[in-house]
Amino acid sequence: MKKNCIIFAILYLLVSCKSTPDGFKELDVNKFTISVPESWDFNDPGEQGDSFGGSITGPNLVLNFEGSEMGYSNNLLTTEQYYLEKGGWREACHFCKPEVTYTDSANVDALRKSEMQIKGIKNPSLVKVEPYPVEKIQRIYKLSPSQKTEFPNADYMIEIASRGEVKTIPLGIPLLIKRHNFKIDSTDKYIIKTLWPIKPGKGMTGVYIKSRTTKFNFQMNGIDLPLADQQAALTAFKTITFKK
């Protein structure tokens, strides 16, 4: 019986312990709760709708946040892997020819007719209008020493293919991405991206949270945080709990 009492006592202590870190307090921030250092406070912007925002401030920092039920929150910086696979460099048409006018596949005929009318041409074969080439990444790899000498600003070589043709292009990762650490976590409800500068005080410390099942997303970030505040913010991010 005494043994059972000890076990129940231990279980009671475990259940009753709060997840708030030492020296932190829990803030009720309308749509969510978060544990922060005692000297930090929430600036309440008042009533909000499907989207919400505000800030948490401390003696040496401001953490701005925004959330949206429609997925409108900023996703902060992209990771290196995301940039390689889906970054802005893909917006360039690496297989486009200067003598051809390109458009979406559904608009080719209409644009060709328009070009023929503008130029007074009756033979459609004389007006070169084509859909944008579909480009697929074949391979991404680090530069060899000789390639690094040839392309000193590049970090990767990327092989892309379209219509049987293959091109290799050098690609540099933006400095803003290279200057940050990234960590991707996931739960049954959310995908969570945390980032912080490699050099404390020189960059963004933030968290981006995206729902797995709805359009909801959320971000909170601060800029150029002192090391102690950066570490406190990273601890605080882990305590964010959204209300139903």
C-alpha positions as CSV (number, residue, x, y, z in Angstrom):
1,M,0.0,0.0,0.0
2,K,2.8,2.4,0.9
3,K,4.5,1.6,-2.4
4,N,1.3,2.5,-4.3
5,C,1.1,5.8,-2.4
6,I,4.6,6.7,-3.4
7,I,3.8,5.9,-7.1
8,F,0.6,8.0,-7.1
9,A,2.5,10.8,-5.4
10,I,5.2,10.8,-8.2
11,L,2.5,10.7,-10.9
12,Y,0.7,13.6,-9.3
13,L,3.9,15.7,-9.3
14,L,4.6,14.8,-13.0
15,V,1.1,15.7,-14.1
16,S,1.0,18.9,-12.0
17,C,4.4,20.2,-13.2
18,K,4.0,23.0,-15.7
19,S,5.9,23.2,-19.0
20,T,6.8,26.8,-18.4
21,P,10.6,27.1,-18.2
22,D,12.2,28.6,-15.1
23,G,12.2,32.4,-15.1
24,F,9.4,32.4,-17.7
25,K,5.7,33.3,-17.5
26,E,2.8,32.2,-19.7
27,L,1.2,34.9,-21.8
28,D,-2.4,34.5,-23.2
29,V,-2.1,36.1,-26.7
30,N,-5.7,35.7,-27.7
31,K,-5.3,33.0,-30.4
32,F,-2.5,31.2,-28.6
33,T,-0.4,31.0,-25.5
34,I,3.3,31.3,-25.2
35,S,5.8,31.2,-22.3
36,V,8.3,34.1,-22.3
37,P,10.8,35.7,-19.8
38,E,9.2,37.7,-17.0
39,S,10.3,41.0,-18.5
40,W,8.5,40.4,-21.8
41,D,5.0,41.5,-22.5
42,F,2.3,41.2,-25.1
43,N,1.0,44.3,-27.0
44,D,-2.6,43.6,-27.7
45,P,-3.8,45.1,-31.0
46,G,-7.5,44.4,-30.1
47,E,-10.2,42.5,-32.0
48,Q,-9.1,40.7,-35.1
49,G,-10.7,38.3,-37.7
50,D,-9.4,35.3,-39.6
51,S,-6.0,36.9,-39.6
52,F,-4.3,38.3,-36.5
53,G,-1.1,39.9,-35.5
54,G,0.7,41.8,-32.8
55,S,4.0,41.9,-31.0
56,I,5.8,40.7,-27.9
57,T,8.3,43.2,-26.5
58,G,11.2,43.0,-24.0
59,P,13.8,45.5,-22.8
60,N,16.0,44.7,-25.9
61,L,13.7,43.2,-28.5
62,V,10.5,43.1,-30.4
63,L,9.0,39.9,-31.7
64,N,6.3,40.6,-34.3
65,F,3.8,37.8,-35.2
66,E,1.0,37.2,-37.6
67,G,-1.3,34.2,-38.2
68,S,-3.9,33.5,-40.9
69,E,-6.6,31.0,-41.3
70,M,-6.2,31.5,-45.1
71,G,-2.5,30.9,-45.2
72,Y,-1.4,34.5,-45.8
73,S,1.3,34.7,-43.1
74,N,4.9,35.2,-44.4
75,N,7.0,32.0,-44.4
76,L,10.1,34.0,-43.5
77,L,13.3,32.7,-45.1
78,T,13.4,29.6,-47.2
79,T,15.7,26.8,-46.4
80,E,18.7,26.0,-48.7
81,Q,17.0,22.8,-49.8
82,Y,13.7,24.6,-50.7
83,Y,15.6,27.3,-52.6
84,L,17.5,24.6,-54.6
85,E,14.3,22.8,-55.6
86,K,11.7,25.6,-55.9
87,G,13.5,29.0,-55.5
88,G,13.3,32.1,-57.6
89,W,16.0,30.9,-59.9
90,R,13.4,28.5,-61.4
91,E,11.5,31.4,-62.8
92,A,14.1,31.9,-65.5
93,C,13.5,30.1,-68.7
94,H,16.8,28.2,-69.4
95,F,15.6,26.7,-72.6
96,C,13.8,29.6,-74.2
97,K,15.0,30.9,-77.6
98,P,15.1,34.6,-78.4
99,E,13.2,34.2,-81.6
100,V,10.2,32.5,-80.0
101,T,7.4,34.1,-78.1
102,Y,6.4,32.0,-75.1
103,T,3.2,31.8,-73.2
104,D,1.1,29.3,-71.2
105,S,0.1,26.2,-73.3
106,A,-3.6,27.1,-73.2
107,N,-2.9,30.6,-74.7
108,V,-0.7,29.6,-77.6
109,D,-3.3,29.7,-80.4
110,A,-4.8,33.0,-79.2
111,L,-1.4,34.7,-78.9
112,R,-0.4,33.4,-82.3
113,K,-3.5,34.8,-83.9
114,S,-2.9,38.1,-82.1
115,E,0.7,38.2,-83.3
116,M,-0.4,37.5,-86.9
117,Q,-2.9,40.3,-86.9
118,I,-0.5,42.8,-85.4
119,K,2.3,41.9,-87.9
120,G,-0.1,41.4,-90.9
121,I,1.0,37.8,-91.5
122,K,-1.3,35.2,-92.9
123,N,1.0,32.1,-92.7
124,P,0.9,30.8,-89.0
125,S,4.2,28.9,-89.5
126,L,5.9,32.3,-89.8
127,V,4.9,33.3,-86.2
128,K,6.8,31.4,-83.6
129,V,4.7,31.0,-80.4
130,E,5.3,28.1,-78.1
131,P,4.4,27.0,-74.6
132,Y,7.0,27.6,-71.9
133,P,9.4,24.6,-71.9
134,V,8.8,22.2,-69.0
135,E,12.1,22.0,-67.1
136,K,13.0,19.2,-64.8
137,I,15.8,19.0,-62.3
138,Q,18.0,15.9,-63.1
139,R,20.8,16.4,-60.5
140,I,22.1,18.8,-57.9
141,Y,25.7,18.5,-56.8
142,K,28.5,20.5,-55.2
143,L,31.1,22.0,-57.5
144,S,34.4,20.3,-58.3
145,P,37.6,22.3,-57.6
146,S,37.8,23.2,-61.3
147,Q,34.2,24.3,-61.4
148,K,34.7,26.4,-58.3
149,T,37.5,28.2,-60.0
150,E,35.3,28.9,-63.0
151,F,32.3,29.8,-61.0
152,P,33.6,31.3,-57.7
153,N,30.2,32.6,-56.6
154,A,28.4,29.3,-57.1
155,D,27.6,26.8,-54.4
156,Y,26.0,24.1,-56.6
157,M,25.7,22.8,-60.2
158,I,22.3,21.9,-61.3
159,E,21.4,19.7,-64.3
160,I,18.1,20.5,-65.8
161,A,16.4,18.8,-68.8
162,S,13.7,19.8,-71.3
163,R,12.6,18.0,-74.4
164,G,15.7,15.7,-74.4
165,E,18.2,18.6,-74.0
166,V,20.2,18.9,-70.8
167,K,21.9,22.0,-69.4
168,T,24.2,22.4,-66.4
169,I,23.9,25.8,-64.6
170,P,25.9,27.2,-61.7
171,L,23.8,28.4,-58.8
172,G,24.7,30.4,-55.7
173,I,22.6,30.3,-52.5
174,P,21.6,33.8,-51.4
175,L,23.7,35.2,-48.6
176,L,20.7,35.8,-46.4
177,I,19.9,32.1,-46.4
178,K,23.6,31.1,-45.9
179,R,23.8,33.3,-42.8
180,H,21.1,31.4,-40.9
181,N,20.6,28.1,-39.2
182,F,17.4,26.2,-40.0
183,K,15.6,23.4,-38.2
184,I,12.5,21.6,-39.5
185,D,10.2,19.7,-37.0
186,S,6.8,18.2,-37.4
187,T,3.9,17.0,-35.3
188,D,0.7,15.3,-36.2
189,K,-0.8,18.8,-36.7
190,Y,1.9,21.1,-37.8
191,I,5.2,21.5,-39.8
192,I,7.5,23.9,-37.9
193,K,10.5,25.8,-39.3
194,T,12.8,27.5,-36.8
195,L,15.6,29.8,-37.9
196,W,18.3,31.9,-36.2
197,P,21.4,33.7,-37.4
198,I,24.7,31.8,-37.4
199,K,26.3,35.0,-36.0
200,P,24.1,36.2,-33.1
201,G,22.7,39.7,-33.4
202,K,23.1,39.6,-37.2
203,G,19.9,38.4,-38.8
204,M,16.4,36.9,-38.1
205,T,15.3,34.7,-35.3
206,G,11.9,33.3,-36.0
207,V,9.5,30.4,-36.3
208,Y,7.0,29.5,-39.0
209,I,4.3,27.1,-38.3
210,K,2.0,25.6,-41.0
211,S,-1.0,23.3,-40.5
212,R,-0.9,19.9,-42.1
213,T,-4.7,19.8,-42.6
214,T,-5.9,23.4,-43.1
215,K,-4.7,26.6,-44.6
216,F,-3.7,28.0,-41.2
217,N,-0.2,29.3,-40.9
218,F,1.7,31.5,-38.4
219,Q,5.0,33.3,-38.0
220,M,6.8,35.1,-35.2
221,N,10.2,36.8,-35.7
222,G,12.7,39.3,-34.3
223,I,15.6,41.0,-36.0
224,D,19.2,41.3,-34.7
225,L,18.5,39.9,-31.3
226,P,21.2,39.9,-28.7
227,L,22.4,36.4,-27.9
228,A,20.5,36.0,-24.6
229,D,17.3,37.2,-26.2
230,Q,17.9,35.0,-29.2
231,Q,18.2,31.9,-26.9
232,A,15.1,33.0,-24.9
233,A,13.1,33.5,-28.1
234,L,14.0,30.0,-29.4
235,T,12.9,28.6,-26.0
236,A,9.7,30.6,-26.2
237,F,8.9,29.4,-29.7
238,K,8.7,25.8,-28.4
239,T,6.0,26.7,-26.0
240,I,3.5,28.2,-28.5
241,T,0.1,26.4,-28.2
242,F,-2.8,27.4,-30.4
243,K,-6.3,27.5,-29.1
244,K,-9.0,25.5,-30.8
